[in-house]
Amino acid sequence: MDVKGEPFIHSIAKLSGMAREVFYAQHTLLPLTYAVQPIDKCHSHALISGKQVAEAHLVPRVWFSRLCPECVREDLPYWGFSYWRKSHQFHGVVCCAKHEVGLRDDYSVKWHEEPQDVLDRSTAVEAAIVSDALSNPVIRRYEEICGALAMRARPVSTNQMVRVICLQFAKAAPYDAGVVADLAAFVNTKVAGPWDERFFHSAGSSSINSMTQLLPATTHSVKYALALAALFESSADAVSSLDNVSLDGTPLGQGDIPLQNALHSERQNVPDSEHAMMAALGQLVRGFTLAEAAASQGVPVEKLETVLLSVALPHLRHLAHAV
């Protein structure tokens, strides 16, 4: 809906006295929806337009919203009303981080209704799902990572996210006996249970495995968040790792050498194999350095370089004759 030719969401931001990017970050779900984007779209959320404006996702959403009954009871005597928490609306968030109780769903909320208006008609999230979410540290980290992504002024590039996930996966899931080397299977070992079945398992393993590829257009922000939560021991480490990589996916500063050493120490006892060599070549295509690609798959740098040269030499000879 527009007001005098201006998008409705922009009118509300103007009336609030907030800059657009601040308003989007604090009061809409747009920063999480578009948290990971191709590098050419990693501009400030203040510059969004068209379809993105229409999908800015004000809270409450007119088709479905979640609320915490304890927040409502706490708000009423203090404010005289309750308000919708943005953090309660993230995909898969089923408990209140403050009160550690299950949230309640309402599927018919109107834009003008407040949480206290719908509390009695709302339904509790299944107890088994809430219990699973409260007891699993990976799910708690997922919620925190979603919160961090949802407050960013601009998206993370797909290159940044893919580089971080690939390198961390190489350290977290080495090709040792009995350890999975498939990202989807790895994540599943961390979150298998009622919560995963409800919110992610139905998506299938292929969609999780696609997180290690450069996607031309991304609608997988929450899946990226789940992969980060499974791979890192803290949400702070996961988020800060994204800022240690440039938009094009290359590491910043002096971080390359220690990271390569860490990867090598994880893989040094892994036997060479054709599968690992092919995977290492795939990492080169994705922009890894020769040392990173070799270390991530546990193959000697010299052997990887030999294979690479054997592939490249015929083309180089042809180019030399042409010149």
PyMOL commands that set and color helices and strands:
alter all, ss='L'
color gray80, all
select helices_A, chain A and resi 8-16+20-27+30-33+39-41+45-47+51-54+69-79+86-89+115-118+127-135+137-149+158-172+183-191+194-199+201-203+205-212+221-231+235-242+256-267+274-285+290-297+301-322
alter helices_A, ss='H'
color red, helices_A
select strands_A, chain A and resi 2-3+6-7+36-37+65-67+104-106+123-124+156-157
alter strands_A, ss='S'
color yellow, strands_A
deselect
rebuild
show_as cartoon
